[in-house]
Amino acid sequence: MTESVKNINMIDAVKLFFKNYFNFTGRASRSEYWWFILAFAIVYIVISTIETVFIFATLLDDIYDDPYSYSSSDILKDLFLMPSSLFYLAMMIGLLSLAARRLQDRGHSGWWQLANIIPGILFLIPYFAILDSIITGGSFVPGQAIAATIFGIISFGTGITMIVFLCLPPKED
């Protein structure tokens, strides 16, 4: 069981993150959690910025050559092969582990994360179907928009709840 470290800096938080990458037990202090989230956000923003510049340069070049050459399957394929997506996927288990330990420090089960993850996934399914129909010129299905809206609102609400849980002080044993 990991002992929660009260006050640490960003470098120590990153070291603890990788040391406890697969550890879903124990506790993570607020400083450990939020310092790592800041480090993660900085790296993610840098990767995304470089990626965006590259994508726009490539797309503009492709559009001038043949504006109808890019299909929805190309966009979705490229979306999952982008460095920012690969970076996020590489960090995902560790992020779940860190959040579980932070929730346990607060006295909540790490399973609370599912309250946010499930509606988020259920939002993405109709969202990508709508995106595909827009890109391919297919028919619009109102039920997909309603489902995306409902699950989007639920996901937003559970996301706010998770942020509150992650920000609250630890619950003493």
HELIX and SHEET records of a PDB file:
HELIX    1   1 MET A   10  LYS A   19  1                                  10    
HELIX    2   2 ARG A   30  ASP A   65  1                                  36    
HELIX    3   3 SER A   72  LEU A   81  1                                  10    
HELIX    4   4 PRO A   83  ARG A  106  1                                  24    
HELIX    5   5 GLY A  110  GLN A  113  5                                   4    
HELIX    6   6 LEU A  114  THR A  136  1                                  23    
HELIX    7   7 PRO A  142  CYS A  167  1                                  26    
END                                                                             
